[in-house]
Amino acid sequence: MHGKRAKLKLELFLENDAESKFRMNKKIGLYFGTFNPIHIGHLVIANHMVEFSDLDEVWFVVTPQSPFKTKKTLLDNHHRYQLVVEATLDYPKLKPSKIEFDLPQPNYTVNTLAYLQEKYVIDYDFCLIMGEDNLKGLHKWKNYEVILENHSIYVYPRISEGEVAHRFKEHTKIHHVDAPIMEISSTFIRAQHKLGKNIRPLLPEGVWRYMDEMNFYR
């Protein structure tokens, strides 16, 4: 009898200990983008996600310039990464990431997630952050089923046309977060800056300083 009780206590201890270790894993939201440049809209979304969901941190994953398709308006990888560094200096829960810079091209999210999962197998639980407009096209992503099988997706609202596919509307791995709707675009910022308009209020102060010093987007 005592042996059975001891065994039960040991099983309960191991179960609780496993749950405790699981809860210790940091839940990381991955926010992918070119960030050309990063602006206050990106920061508002990322900060809302980390403060008003169960995410512990948000990593801004800077998408590298494709060697197969060069865009003249896209800053070099290290400059865009530095802009994200400047933007996140005062936000300890927001981190810059250049993890995709050294991965094979072209980049596919499913491959990046697999790499991160292998690299940080114990410490982190990786999730995706995307706008509702991207969720509408998720069925076109490479191996999207694998992504949903292994990772949660946190969705913020965006004004866009079309409908979310029925298969994603009640999916247990897809979580909608009522973040502010930010209608600011990097394309608009670049275009207006080139025209000499004052777009400084749309940028974190460090981003503006770096951009101005380097004479970007003129």
C-alpha positions in Angstrom: 0.0 0.0 0.0 2.8 2.4 1.0 4.6 1.5 -2.2 1.6 2.4 -4.3 1.2 5.8 -2.5 4.9 6.6 -2.9 4.7 5.7 -6.6 1.6 8.0 -7.0 3.4 10.8 -5.2 6.4 10.4 -7.5 4.2 10.4 -10.6 2.4 13.6 -9.4 5.7 15.2 -8.6 7.1 14.4 -12.1 3.9 15.6 -13.8 3.9 18.9 -11.9 7.6 19.4 -12.4 7.2 18.8 -16.2 4.4 21.4 -16.3 6.5 23.8 -14.3 9.4 23.5 -16.7 7.0 23.9 -19.6 5.6 27.1 -18.2 9.2 28.4 -17.7 9.6 28.4 -21.5 9.5 32.0 -22.8 6.7 32.4 -25.3 8.2 34.4 -28.2 6.1 36.2 -30.8 7.9 36.5 -34.2 7.1 39.6 -36.1 8.5 39.2 -39.6 9.0 42.2 -42.0 11.4 44.2 -44.1 11.1 47.1 -41.7 12.1 49.5 -44.4 12.0 51.5 -42.2 10.5 50.3 -38.9 7.9 52.9 -37.7 5.7 53.7 -34.7 2.9 51.4 -36.1 5.2 48.4 -35.8 6.1 49.4 -32.2 2.5 49.9 -31.2 1.5 46.5 -32.5 4.4 44.7 -31.0 4.1 46.4 -27.6 0.3 45.6 -27.5 1.0 42.0 -28.3 3.5 41.6 -25.5 1.5 43.6 -22.9 -2.0 42.3 -23.7 -1.5 38.7 -24.6 0.4 35.8 -23.0 3.6 36.5 -25.1 6.7 37.2 -23.0 8.7 38.8 -25.8 8.3 39.9 -29.4 11.2 39.5 -31.8 11.3 41.7 -34.9 12.7 39.3 -37.5 14.2 41.4 -40.3 13.7 39.8 -43.7 16.9 39.9 -45.8 17.3 41.3 -49.3 16.7 38.5 -51.7 19.8 37.8 -53.9 17.4 36.8 -56.7 15.4 40.0 -56.7 17.1 43.2 -55.7 14.9 46.2 -54.8 16.5 49.7 -55.1 14.2 51.1 -52.4 15.2 48.4 -49.8 18.1 49.3 -47.6 20.9 46.9 -47.0 20.2 44.2 -44.4 22.5 45.6 -41.7 21.0 49.1 -42.0 17.5 47.9 -41.5 18.6 45.7 -38.6 20.3 48.7 -37.0 17.0 50.7 -37.4 15.2 48.0 -35.5 18.0 48.0 -32.8 17.5 51.8 -32.5 13.7 51.4 -32.3 13.7 48.8 -29.5 16.4 50.2 -27.2 13.9 51.4 -24.6 11.7 48.3 -24.8 13.2 45.3 -23.0 10.4 43.0 -24.2 11.0 43.8 -27.8 14.1 42.4 -29.5 15.7 42.8 -32.9 16.6 39.6 -34.8 18.7 38.9 -37.9 18.2 35.2 -37.7 17.2 34.9 -41.4 20.3 36.7 -42.7 22.4 33.4 -42.6 19.6 31.1 -43.7 19.3 29.7 -47.3 17.5 31.9 -49.8 14.7 32.3 -50.6 13.3 32.5 -47.0 10.3 30.5 -46.1 8.7 31.0 -42.7 8.3 27.3 -42.1 12.1 26.8 -42.5 12.9 29.7 -40.2 10.6 28.2 -37.5 12.2 24.8 -37.9 15.7 26.3 -37.5 14.6 28.3 -34.4 12.9 25.3 -32.9 16.1 23.2 -33.3 18.4 26.0 -32.0 16.3 26.9 -29.0 14.7 23.5 -28.3 14.3 24.0 -24.6 14.1 27.6 -23.7 11.5 29.1 -26.1 8.1 28.5 -27.5 7.9 30.3 -30.8 4.6 31.8 -32.2 3.9 33.9 -35.3 2.5 37.4 -35.3 0.6 38.5 -38.4 -2.0 41.0 -39.6 -5.5 39.8 -40.5 -4.7 40.6 -44.2 -1.9 37.9 -44.1 -4.2 35.4 -42.4 -6.5 35.6 -45.4 -3.6 34.4 -47.6 -2.2 31.8 -45.1 -3.4 28.9 -47.2 -0.9 29.9 -49.9 2.1 29.7 -47.6 4.6 26.9 -48.0 3.6 24.0 -45.6 1.2 26.2 -43.6 -0.3 23.0 -42.1 3.1 22.2 -40.5 3.2 25.8 -39.1 -0.2 25.4 -37.5 0.6 22.0 -36.2 3.6 23.2 -34.3 3.0 26.9 -33.6 0.3 29.4 -32.5 -0.5 32.5 -34.5 -1.4 35.8 -33.0 -3.4 38.0 -35.3 -3.9 41.8 -35.1 -6.7 43.6 -37.0 -6.0 45.1 -40.4 -8.4 46.8 -42.8 -8.3 44.7 -46.0 -10.5 43.1 -48.6 -11.5 39.5 -48.7 -12.5 36.9 -46.2 -10.6 34.7 -43.8 -10.9 31.1 -44.9 -13.4 29.1 -42.9 -10.7 26.6 -41.8 -8.9 29.4 -40.0 -11.9 31.1 -38.3 -12.2 28.8 -35.4 -8.8 27.2 -35.4 -7.5 26.5 -31.9 -4.0 27.7 -32.8 -5.1 31.1 -34.1 -5.6 33.8 -31.5 -7.1 37.2 -32.4 -5.7 40.1 -30.3 -7.7 43.4 -30.3 -4.7 45.6 -31.0 -5.1 49.1 -32.4 -5.5 49.4 -36.2 -2.4 51.1 -37.5 -2.7 52.5 -41.0 0.9 53.6 -41.4 3.1 52.2 -44.0 6.8 52.2 -44.7 6.1 52.9 -48.4 4.2 56.1 -47.4 7.1 57.2 -45.1 9.7 56.6 -47.8 7.7 58.4 -50.5 6.9 61.4 -48.4 10.4 61.7 -46.9 11.7 61.8 -50.5 9.3 64.7 -51.2 10.7 66.7 -48.3 7.7 66.1 -46.0 8.1 66.0 -42.2 7.5 62.3 -41.3 9.5 62.5 -38.1 6.5 61.9 -35.8 5.9 58.6 -37.5 9.3 57.2 -36.5 10.9 56.3 -33.1 13.5 59.0 -32.3 16.5 56.7 -32.7 15.2 55.6 -36.1 14.8 59.1 -37.2 18.3 60.1 -36.1 20.0 57.2 -37.8 17.9 57.7 -41.0 18.7 61.4 -41.1 22.4 60.9 -40.4 22.7 58.3 -43.1 20.6 60.4 -45.5 18.3 57.4 -46.3 15.3 57.5 -48.7 16.2 60.9 -50.1 
